[in-house]
Amino acid sequence: MTPNDSLFGPPETLTIGTHSALALLDGTSIALDLNIGPEPSSPALLSQLITHARDLRSLDTVARQALLAAVSDAGSSASLYASHHREELSPDELRSLFGSCDEKALANGSIVNALRLVRVGIYPSGRNPRILLDYSLSPELTQYVLCVAVDKNGAVLAIDMES
């Protein structure tokens, strides 16, 4: 057995469809979904993506650094996510997330720091194999996530707000 077997099984045995697993990050269970499409991908590529996904700490660090850099750009999805939630969440909801409603507590950096990784999607098929990391302030309070896409080498490709 290889180290990747503990998540989804040996890469060469995986079939088209969605394969699910759980991983821990700071004591929190994170859903991992491996989504294999009809376009073939090599077992080596599958293994590479799964290996990156298994290292949630490193992926999370890279994604959060990109989010912190992007949130100060007024036209970015990260900035839109922060401003949307400052405006749309009630004072009680904001207090439950940040402990306060004051401007300092709701600064862009504070909002990024409060994001929780809620899902990791692995997409090995097609021309752009990638891993998507979905972040939310609170899945109970908002339908929106910030999705950070990373390539097969773990480099950030894009940040998008999705629902």
C-alpha positions as MATLAB code, in Angstrom:
seq = 'MTPNDSLFGPPETLTIGTHSALALLDGTSIALDLNIGPEPSSPALLSQLITHARDLRSLDTVARQALLAAVSDAGSSASLYASHHREELSPDELRSLFGSCDEKALANGSIVNALRLVRVGIYPSGRNPRILLDYSLSPELTQYVLCVAVDKNGAVLAIDMES';
ca = [
       0.000    0.000    0.000;
       1.154    3.532   -0.756;
       0.583    6.540    1.545;
      -2.229    7.740   -0.779;
      -4.218    4.548   -0.181;
      -5.468    5.884    3.142;
      -7.619    8.513    1.418;
      -9.176    7.084   -1.726;
      -7.379    3.840   -2.466;
      -4.634    3.188   -5.007;
      -4.788    5.789   -7.825;
      -4.744    3.122  -10.540;
      -7.980    1.605   -9.158;
     -10.058    4.808   -9.063;
     -12.958    5.068  -11.496;
     -14.948    7.938  -13.020;
     -17.105    9.673  -10.411;
     -16.772   11.307   -7.013;
     -14.810    9.651   -4.236;
     -15.116   11.091   -0.715;
     -12.842   11.086    2.303;
     -12.266   13.066    5.485;
      -9.057   14.647    6.737;
      -8.261   16.550    9.924;
      -6.934   20.088   10.159;
      -6.532   21.514   13.652;
      -8.922   18.884   15.005;
     -11.652   19.752   12.485;
     -12.870   17.257    9.893;
     -12.541   18.532    6.349;
     -14.451   16.899    3.487;
     -12.252   15.848    0.575;
     -13.841   15.004   -2.764;
     -11.901   13.444   -5.606;
     -13.797   14.150   -8.836;
     -12.657   11.991  -11.740;
     -14.121   12.949  -15.096;
     -14.276   11.000  -18.352;
     -11.014   12.489  -19.625;
      -8.227   10.198  -18.495;
      -5.550   11.326  -16.080;
      -2.449    9.361  -15.245;
      -2.015    7.530  -11.929;
       1.090    9.706  -11.417;
      -0.987   12.920  -11.715;
      -3.674   11.511   -9.422;
      -1.011   10.586   -6.911;
       0.563   14.053   -7.113;
      -2.754   15.841   -6.511;
      -3.754   13.495   -3.688;
      -0.357   13.950   -2.048;
      -0.852   17.751   -2.102;
      -4.381   17.395   -0.742;
      -3.130   15.209    2.104;
      -0.857   18.068    3.213;
      -3.733   20.309    4.259;
      -1.535   22.431    6.525;
       0.695   23.521    3.621;
      -2.211   24.049    1.220;
      -4.094   26.041    3.856;
      -1.059   28.234    4.516;
      -0.554   28.981    0.812;
      -4.272   29.669    0.313;
      -4.523   31.975    3.341;
      -1.471   33.957    2.222;
      -3.120   34.450   -1.169;
      -6.418   35.436    0.481;
      -4.692   37.986    2.727;
      -2.954   39.504   -0.300;
      -6.152   39.545   -2.378;
      -8.511   40.977    0.243;
      -6.837   44.401    0.058;
      -7.521   44.601   -3.696;
     -10.870   46.389   -3.955;
     -11.829   44.510   -7.135;
     -11.019   41.025   -5.887;
     -13.421   38.261   -4.941;
     -11.859   38.186   -1.468;
     -12.588   41.887   -0.960;
     -16.146   41.452   -2.257;
     -16.663   38.497    0.125;
     -15.452   40.568    3.103;
     -17.557   43.645    2.299;
     -20.633   41.567    1.487;
     -20.518   39.816    4.853;
     -19.823   43.026    6.801;
     -22.985   44.468    5.218;
     -25.265   41.427    5.174;
     -24.666   39.688    8.504;
     -26.589   40.975   11.502;
     -24.752   42.562   14.447;
     -25.440   39.424   16.503;
     -24.000   37.198   13.751;
     -20.948   39.434   13.426;
     -20.433   39.361   17.207;
     -20.700   35.563   17.218;
     -17.978   35.336   14.547;
     -15.644   38.155   15.628;
     -16.570   38.940   19.232;
     -17.384   42.515   18.262;
     -18.930   44.679   15.577;
     -16.305   47.416   15.712;
     -14.340   48.400   12.650;
     -11.070   46.829   13.830;
     -12.729   43.465   14.479;
     -14.214   43.538   10.980;
     -11.045   44.521    9.108;
     -10.326   42.535    5.955;
      -7.459   40.643    7.570;
      -9.671   39.658   10.503;
     -12.285   38.315    8.137;
      -9.696   36.221    6.276;
      -8.324   34.914    9.580;
     -11.846   33.877   10.617;
     -12.408   31.800    7.475;
     -12.704   28.055    7.984;
     -11.626   25.505    5.423;
     -14.810   23.515    4.803;
     -14.053   21.419    1.706;
     -11.249   20.349   -0.578;
     -12.104   19.269   -4.117;
      -9.547   17.431   -6.238;
     -10.051   17.607  -10.015;
      -7.438   15.581  -11.936;
      -9.266   15.371  -15.277;
      -9.189   17.787  -18.175;
      -6.641   20.330  -19.307;
      -6.385   22.096  -15.940;
      -5.952   19.587  -13.116;
      -6.411   21.415   -9.823;
      -7.344   21.378   -6.172;
     -10.089   23.698   -4.904;
     -10.134   24.805   -1.271;
     -13.494   26.197   -0.115;
     -13.468   28.662    2.802;
     -16.466   29.989    4.722;
     -17.017   32.291    7.671;
     -19.801   29.961    8.754;
     -21.721   27.503    6.574;
     -24.671   28.023    8.923;
     -24.724   31.790    8.319;
     -23.792   32.147    4.656;
     -24.119   30.200    1.423;
     -21.021   31.888   -0.014;
     -17.508   30.462   -0.011;
     -14.178   31.760   -1.145;
     -12.700   29.135   -3.423;
      -8.932   29.066   -3.801;
      -7.742   27.052   -6.818;
      -4.233   25.591   -6.746;
      -2.404   23.727   -9.469;
      -0.819   20.286   -9.357;
       2.298   21.849   -7.793;
       0.380   23.661   -5.052;
       0.625   27.165   -6.571;
      -2.439   29.431   -6.373;
      -4.229   29.866   -9.702;
      -7.308   31.892   -8.726;
      -9.619   33.017   -5.944;
     -13.359   33.151   -6.619;
     -16.480   33.766   -4.561;
     -19.066   31.038   -5.122;
     -22.387   30.000   -3.657;
];
